[in-house]
Amino acid sequence: MANRIRMAVVDSILVLHRRGWSYRRIARELGIHRETVSRYVRQAAARLGRRTSGPVQNRP
């Protein structure tokens, strides 16, 4: 069985990414691997049909 992180950590990853934090900085702050951060951001972007490069921008 694959290791999973808690939903609270996933939410933190996505919030910090939207604020413009780098994957490396998010990983360091949350104590997880940088590639894990990347994977969860990519999965969220795919679900929402968004691009993965850079932070998500708010549009009116």
C-alpha positions as CSV (number, residue, x, y, z in Angstrom):
1,M,0.0,0.0,0.0
2,A,1.3,3.4,-0.9
3,N,2.0,6.0,1.8
4,R,-0.5,8.8,1.9
5,I,-0.3,12.2,3.5
6,R,-3.2,13.7,5.5
7,M,-5.8,15.9,3.7
8,A,-4.7,18.9,5.9
9,V,-1.2,18.6,4.5
10,V,-2.6,18.5,0.9
11,D,-4.7,21.6,1.6
12,S,-1.6,23.3,3.0
13,I,0.4,22.4,-0.1
14,L,-2.3,23.9,-2.4
15,V,-2.7,27.1,-0.3
16,L,1.0,27.8,-0.2
17,H,1.3,27.1,-3.9
18,R,-1.4,29.6,-4.7
19,R,0.4,32.1,-2.5
20,G,3.4,31.8,-4.9
21,W,5.7,29.6,-2.7
22,S,8.2,27.4,-4.5
23,Y,7.9,23.6,-4.3
24,R,11.2,23.5,-2.4
25,R,10.0,26.0,0.2
26,I,6.7,24.2,0.7
27,A,8.5,20.9,1.1
28,R,10.9,22.4,3.7
29,E,8.1,24.0,5.7
30,L,5.9,20.9,5.8
31,G,8.7,18.4,6.2
32,I,7.9,16.4,3.0
33,H,9.7,15.7,-0.2
34,R,9.7,18.3,-3.0
35,E,8.5,15.7,-5.5
36,T,5.6,15.0,-3.3
37,V,4.6,18.6,-3.4
38,S,4.9,18.6,-7.2
39,R,2.7,15.5,-7.5
40,Y,-0.1,16.9,-5.4
41,V,0.0,20.3,-7.2
42,R,-0.1,18.5,-10.6
43,Q,-3.0,16.3,-9.5
44,A,-5.0,19.3,-8.2
45,A,-4.3,21.2,-11.5
46,A,-5.5,18.2,-13.6
47,R,-8.7,17.9,-11.6
48,L,-9.4,21.6,-12.2
49,G,-8.1,21.7,-15.7
50,R,-5.4,24.3,-15.0
51,R,-1.8,24.6,-15.9
52,T,0.8,23.6,-13.4
53,S,3.6,26.2,-13.9
54,G,3.5,29.0,-11.4
55,P,0.9,29.9,-8.8
56,V,-2.8,29.8,-9.6
57,Q,-4.0,33.4,-10.4
58,N,-7.4,34.7,-9.3
59,R,-9.4,36.1,-12.1
60,P,-12.5,38.2,-11.8
